[in-house]
């Protein structure tokens, strides 16, 4: 059998580059407007766009008023579709333009999809505004009143109506649904039904005028509709050249995806302005599969699906930067400091409330917790202190135990003791070296062999101590491991993997440090805050291997399993969006450009998939713990994966990437 060498172009991974345009325009000057739109088509095509949206009635201008009764204007508008379709074909793009169109003696406000040199279909506006300045019912007929389902344009028959969807045969999941301006402002926009019928990219050519505060309302309206429909929503607003008499237009255009703004134009320009972005259709399809509310919803409307070929394609070997400005190296950590602080407060409250409920339910007034002086156990201790304070329980009921072993440094041990003292919890120090040595003798293990047995014996000894002390004090054990460690299986089974409540189970490693830093300023002060700052500056290590002759740390976690910022990025894309390795790699290359080269990213991506699959058995037996975000790995609901699933498909794709990706 011949091995399949896949093509990993952005298009093959579900991305489609789109543009929304507010073109230069002269009201009622069809020839000028067509030239301006063709120039914009060329400009957008040069940027790699495959789909371009123009505003409402863009061929004539929206503010023509009673000129819409003029047969000369209407005839030129209809005939303008031919050169625009030819320009779309010549530039290898699909274009949506607005025009007034006479059909069976009635005038409709329409949007036409042009691709491959032909008119793919024409949608008519459903809701017509009747305010004093926009009395559209004076000229136009509502689309649902049309009594035909096709129109003849210069000898070419095109589908016509409000019930059209356009499915791209060459891009799985890419289905277009069009509505026009006021349709979005309706109580039940047509785009909602079109989304339920399968449309993933919704297009709205609009002529919404500008008023004080309307920009914010319009932006929020578009964002909310995109989020509600789990779709991309493209909105092209008529520009400043429409302005006349008592009304001003500004050219506000947006590209949104599931509630997030990908790109937006500046307003109040007389020249052509556009916004360009890459829409992720594959992501939208996954969101719908994952959303039970969407799956259970149905539309009462019936639609005709018109197949077409979406023009344009990135070449398979092209290095194309994705135009997705929200792409972050740390998807679990908001970049905005104010928003990050809000997230930290919310997460800390969720963690402490979850533990407080467990204590309240069981009637337990004491807990045992192991404190290493590292980030995870520090956060767990702070959460525990907060839970005790919320229940008005004395902090002395928190028995915090530091258990120095072969690799414990003075810095981490000192920080652990200082923190426990500053917080006013009960402090115990129980060294494990001699107990572990006795265990080595019992099982016949050479202490000089620093293998997995050597390391895990220490982790299990510490867990045994915690469990026994919990029995001794009539309490429970609070776990300290985090979400990233669960994903990679970086925990000793029935060692630090086990507890009676796992407060950090939903918090990834990249977020733990920010949470601890946040508590140092928001929840604690003085000596406690000073210790917390030093803990945040300490290298991440399990401290299971002996120190050097000078007492220096010899073991750093990220040297072994790779950078946590990469693994958390991989985890987010893999679990939150179910993206395949090729897409995770493409996104990582863009997010970490200048930080890691392709070979390094692929090296750790392979490690991620190997460990993520092979270590599921640990997650299948993980204790309870609070879910704090959209990515969680609890086997009781959030991540139901068989412990014995094969990673062959995913590793094969990584191998193909390693063979084809550039070295740097």
N, C-alpha and C positions, 0 to 999 in steps of 0.2 A: 504494500500500500504506500502511495506517495504522500509524504507529510505535507500538510497544508500550511503554507507560510502566509499568515494573515496580513492584511493591509490595515494599518492603524492610523488612517487619516482622521482629522477632526470630524469630517462628515460621517465616516463609518462608525464613529462613536456617538452619533446622535446630535451633533451640533449643526446648526444652520445659521449662517450670518444674515442678519436682517437690517434694514434701514427704514427709518421714518423721516419723511422729508416735508418741510414747509418751503415750497419753491417761490422764487421770484414770480410775480404775477401782475397782469393788467386785467382789470375787470372787463369781461366781455371780449377780450382780444384773444381769440382761440389760437391763432397762429403763434403769437408771442408765447402763450402759456405752454403750447406743445414744445416749442424750442427750449424753453426753460426746463421742462420736465425731462426732455431727452438729454440735456446737459447734466441734469442731476442723476439720471440713470447711468450715464457714463462715469460720473464721479463715484457713485456708489459701487458700480461694478468693479472699478479700479481698486476698491478696498476689499474686494472678495465677497461682496454681498450677493445673495441668491434670491432674496425676496425684498421688494421695495414697496412701501405704502405711501400714497399721496393723500392730501386732505379731501374733504367733501367737495364735490363739484369743482375739482381742481382744473378741469379743462376750460371751464367758462369763468370761474370765480363764483363764490357763494352769493355775493351781494348784488346780483344783477337785477333783482326786483322784477318789475313787469317786463323787463327785456326777455324773461323766460317765455314770454308769449311770442317772441319774434321767431318766425320760421327760419330766418337766415342764421341766427345764433344756434338754434337747435340742430339744423342740418350740418353746420360746420363742426359742432361738438360730436355728433355721431360719426362723421367721417374722420375725425381726429383719432379714433381708435385704431385705424389702420397704420398710420405712421408710428404711433406709440407701440403697437404690437410688433412692428418691424424692428424698432429700436430695442425693445426688450429681447427679441430673438438675436439680434446682432451682438448685443452685450451679454448674452447668455444669463439672463435673469428673468424672474417673474415679477410682474408689476400690478399693483392695484391702483386704479385711477377713478376719480369721481366725475360724473357727468349727468346732465338732464337728458332723459331719453323718452321719446314718444313711443308708446306701445298700445296698439288698438284704440287710438284716439285719446289716450290719457297720458299725462306727463308724470314720470316717476323720477325721484331723486335716487340715483343708482351708483353702485360701485362695481367696476368691471375688473375681473382677473385676466391678465394677458400673459401668455407664456407660449414658447415654441412658435411664435409668429401668428398665433390665433387667439381668439376670444374664448377663454375656457368656460366662462360663465358670468352672469350678471345678477347681482343681488340688489333688491330695491329696499329703500328705507321703510321701516315699519311705523315708527311714531313721528308725527310731524308737529313741531311746536306751533303754538298759536298766539304767542305773545305779540305785542304791538310791533316790535322791530323785526320779529321773525315769524311772520304770518304765512308759513309754508303751505298751509292748506289752501291759500289763495291760488297757488300755482300747481302743487303736486298732489298726487293721489297716494294714499297709504299702500305700501307694497302688498299686504295681505288681500287687497281687493282686486288684484290682477286676475284676469280670467284666462290667461295663457301661461304655458310653462316653458316657452322658448320664443326667441325673437330672431328676425332675419336682419343681419347687418351687412349691407353691400354683398348680398349673395351668400353669406356665411350664417348658418344657424347656430345659435348659442343658447344653452340653458338659461332660464330666467325665472326669478321668483325669490321668495324669502326662505325657501326650504332647501337651500343648496349648501352642501359641504364639498370640499375639494381635497381629495386624498392624493398625496404624492406617492406614486408607485415606487419610486427609487429611494425613499427615505422612510423606513418603517416608523409608524406612529405619528408621522407628520400629516395632520389633517387641518385644513384651513376653514375657518368660519368667519363670515363678514357681517358686520352691522354698521350703521352710520349714525354718528353724532348723538342725536336725542335718544336713540335706542338704548344707549348706556344709562341715560338718566331715568329710564322707566322703572316702575316698581319691579317688574320682572323682565330684565333685558333679554332680547333674543339670544344673546351669547350664552346665557345660562343653559338653555335647552340645547344649543349647538354643542356646548362642552359635554353635556350628558350624552349626546349622540356620537361623541368621538372627537370633536374638534380640539386640538391641542394648542393651536396658534389662532388667536382671535384678533381680527383686524378691524379697526375703527377709523375711517377717514372722517374727520370732524371739522366743523366751522364754529366752534364754541368761542364766543366773544370774550373779551377781557373785562373783568370788573374787580374791584378791590376784594381781595381774599379768595377769588375764584381759583387762582392757581393752586392753592393748597387743597381746596375742596376737590378740584379736578384730579390732582395727583392722587389723593387718597381714594377717590372713587375708582380710578383705574387700578390702583394697587389692590383694593379690596375685591374688585371683580376678578382679577387675575388669581388672587388667593382663593376666593370662593369656588372658582371654576377649576382650580388646579391646572392652570393654563398659562401660556405666554399671552400677554395682551399688548398689541401694538396700536399706538394711538398717534395719528398725524393731524396736527392742528393747522388751520388756515393761518397764513402769515399777515404781517402788518399791512401789506399792500391791499388787503380787502377793506381796510378801514375807510369809512365814508359817513358823512352826515353826523349822526349822533353816536355811532358805534365804532369801537376800536377792536381790532384783532391783533394777536401777538405772536402767533406761531409757536404755541406750546406743544411739543411732541415728546412722547415717552415710549420706552420699551421696558416692559415689566415681565417678571416671571414668577409666578406663584407668590405674588405679594412683594417681591423685591424689585427695586428699580435697577435695571441694568445700564440704561443710558437715558439722557434727557437733553433737550435743546435749550439754548438760551432764547429768551423772548425779545420781541420788539426789534427785529432785524428786517430790513427791506430786501436784502439779498437772500438767496437760497441758503437755508440751514438744514442740517440733518444730524441725526444721531444713529450710531451703528453699534450693534452688539451681537454676540453669539448666543442664541437661544438653545437650551439643552432639552431637546425633545425626549431623549431617553430618560432623563430625570423626571420629566412630567409624567411619562407613562408609568414609571415606578411609583410615583406619589399616588397615582390613581389606583394602582394595584394594591397599594399598602393601606389606602384609606377606605375603611369599611362603609363610611357614610356615603362616599361617592359610589362605591360598588352597589349599594342598596338603592340608590336613587334612579329614577327613570323619568324620561320626558314623555309627555302626552303628545308631543308633536312628531310628525313623520318627516323624514328628510330624504332627499335624493343625493347620493354621493357621486360626484363627478371625478373620475380618475384623471390625473395629468402627471407629466414628468416635471419635477422641480429642476429647473436649469442650474448649471454651474456645479462645480465639484472641486474641492481641494485635491491637488495631486497627492498621491499616497506618500511620497517621500518629502513633501514640503514641510519645512519647519515653520509653522504658523502660530503666532501668539494669539491665544484666545482672548477675545474682548469681553471679559467678565470681571469687572472691577472689584466685585465683592470677594473674589477668591483670596483666601487667607491661609497663611502657614499654620495658624492655630485656630481651626474652626470651632473648637470648644471654648475659646477665649475671645470675647469681644475686643476689638481694637480700641474702641472709644472708652476712655477711662471712666467716664460717668456711667455708661451702660455696664461696663465690667464690674464696677462697684455694686450696682444694683443686682447684677447676677450673683455676685459673691454673697450679698446679704440674703438673697432668696434661697440659694443653695444651702447656706449655713443654717437657715431657719428650717428648711426641709429636713436636713440631716438631724438636727437636734430635736425636732418635733417627732420624727420617726422613732428615735431612741427613747424619748420621753414617754411616748405611748407604750412602747414595749415594757419599760420599767413600771408604768402605771398599771398596765394590764396584769403583769406578773406579781405586782406588789413588792418587787425587789427594791431594796434601798442601798445595795452595794454592788460594785462591779470591779472586775480585775482587768487591767489593760497593760500591755507591754509597751514600754517607752524606750526607743533606741536613740533618740536624739535626731532622727531623720524626719523628713517632711510628712510622710503618711501617718506615723504614730503620733506626731505632734498635732496634726489636724484632728485625728480621732480623739485625742485627749481634750482638745479645745471644744469639740462638739459635745463630748461627755460632760464637761464642766457646764456648758450652756444648758444641757438637758437637766442636770441636777438643779441648777439655779431656777429653771422654769418651774420645776416641781417643788421648789423650796426644800430640797434635800441638802443636808450638810455635805460639803465637798470632801470631808474626811471619809465618806463612804466610797470614794473613788480610790481604790488601791492600785496605784501606779507602780509598776515593777520594772526596774532596769536590770537586765540580765547579761552582763558583760561576758564575752566569749573570746575566742582566739583572735578575732580581727577587730575588736572594739577599740576605737581610738579615744584618746583623752578628750578630744574636742566634742565628740558626740556624747560620750558619757557625762562630761561636764555640763553640756547643754541640757541633757535629760534631767539631771539632778536639779540644776538651777530652775528649769521650767516647772518641775513638780513642786519645788519649794515656793516659787513665786505664786503659783495657783492655789496653794493651800490644800493640796490633796495628800492623802496618806502615801508616804514614800517607802518603798522597799528595794533593797539591792540583793539580788540572788545570783551569784556567779555560777556559770554553768560549766566551766572548764573541767573541773574534777568529775562532775557527774557524767559528762560526755566521754571523758577518758575511760571511766569505768564501763560505760556502754561499749566503747570500742573494744575493751578487753573481753567483754561478754560475747560479742559477736565475732571476735577475731579480726578486727580491722586495724591496719597499720596507720598510726596517727600521722605518719609522714606522707601518706598517700592522700593528696588533697583532691579527691574526686567528689562525685555527687553524694556518695555515702557520708563523706566527711562533712559536707555542707548541710545536708538534710538532717543529719543526726542532731545538729545544733538547733535547727528550726523546730524540730519535733520536741526536743527537750524543753525549749522555751514554751511551746504550746502546752506540754504536759504540766509545767509549773503553773501556768495561767489557769488551766482547767481545775487543777487541784486546789489552788488558792481560792478560786471561785466557789468550790464546794465548801472550803474551810470557812468562808465568810458569808455563805448563803447568798451568793450573788451570781452574776453571769459574766461571761467574757465578751468584751467589746473588741471586734476585729479591726485591723488597721490597714489591710491591703487595698489598693485602688483599682479602678476600672481598667487601666492600661495593663496592670499586672495580670488581671483576669483574662484579658484578651490574648496575652502572650503566654499565659500559663507560668508566669514568673513567680511562682509560689510553691512551697513544699506541700505536697498532698498530705492532708491530715497534720500539717504543721501550721505555718502562718496562713495557710489556705482556710483554716477552720476557726470558727468562733460561734458565739450564740447570737450575735447581731453584728452585721458588717456595715458600719456607718459610711465607709468610703466607697462602697461597691459601685456607685454611679458617678464617681468623680475621676476623670482621667488625670494622668500624671502632670500634663502641662497646665492643668487648672489648679492642682493642689498647691503649687508654690504661690500662685496669685491669691488663693483663699487664705493661706497662712499670712501672707503679707497684708492682706486686707484686714484680717482680725487684729494684727499688730497696731493698726491705726483706728479701727472702728469699734472693736470689742474690748481691747486690753490696752494697757499703757505702762509706763515706768519700766521696771526691771523685766516684766513679762514681755513687753514689746521688744526690748533690746535682745533678749534671748531668741525671740522669734525671728528677728532680722538675721541673726547669725546662723540659725538653722536653715533659713532660706538660701544662705550663701554656701552651705556645705554640699560637697559632691554626693550624688546619689549612689549608695552602695549597700549591699546586704551585710557587709562586715562579717563574712563567714570564713575568709582566708586569713592566715597569720599576717601580721604587719611586717614590714622590712626591719632590718637590723637597727635602723635609726628610729623605728616606731612610726614610719610613714605608711599611709594607706596603700595597699597593693591591689585592691579590687574595686573597680568602678563598673556599675551595671551597664552603662551605655557602651563601654568598650566591648562588652560581650554580646549584647542583643541589639545594639544599634541605638541611635538617637530617639528619645521618646517623642520629640516633636515630629519626626517622620512617622513613627508608629501610630501616634494619635491621629495624624492626618490620614494615614491608610485606613485606620479603624473607622473614622467618621465617614469616609467615602464608601467603604465596603459595607458597613452595617446600616448607615442612615439612608444611602441611596442604592445599595446593591450593585454598585458599579463593578465591571470586570477589571482585571489587572491592567489591561491596556489603557483604559480610561483613567484609572487611578494614577498610572504613570504619567500620562499626558498632563493631568492636573498638577501632579507633584512637580514635574519639570518646570511648569510655569510658576507655581507658588514658591519654589525654592531655588529659582534661577539665581546664580551667583553664590549660592551657599553649598549646594551639592551638585556634582555632575551626574550624568545619566547613569553611569556604571555604579556609582555609590547608591543612588536611589533604587536601582534594580537589585543590588545586593541585599539591601535591607528589606525590600519588598518581598523577595523570595523568603527571607527569614520570617517575615510577618505571616505569610500564608502557611508556611510549614508549621509554625508554632500555633497559629490560630486554629488550624484543623486538628492537629495532634493533641492539643491540650483541652479540647472541649470536655473531656471526662471530668476535669476539675470544676468546670463551670456547672456541669450537670449535678454536682453535689455541693454547690456553694450555699452558704447560709443566707437567711433573710437579710435584706438591706434596702434602704430607701432609694427609689428611682428619682433622679434629679433632672434628667434631660431627655432628649429625644433618642439618645443612644444608650442602651442598657443591655446587659447580657444575662439577666436572670432567666433560668430555664423554666420558670413558672409562668411566663407570659411574653417577655420581650424578645427572647432569642431561643427558639426551639430548634436545636440542631442535633442530629444524631452524633453520639460520641465517636462513632466509627465511620464517619463519612470520609470519602477519599478526596484528597486535594489534587489529584492528577490533572484535571482540566485546568485549574488555576495555575499550577506550576508549569504546565506545558505552555501556557500563554506567556508567562514570565520568561521562560526559556526562549521563546520566539522573539520577545522584545530584546533580550540580551544579545541575540545574534544580529538583530537589525538596527539597534539603537546606536547612535554615535558614541564614541568613547567619552566625549566631554560635552 
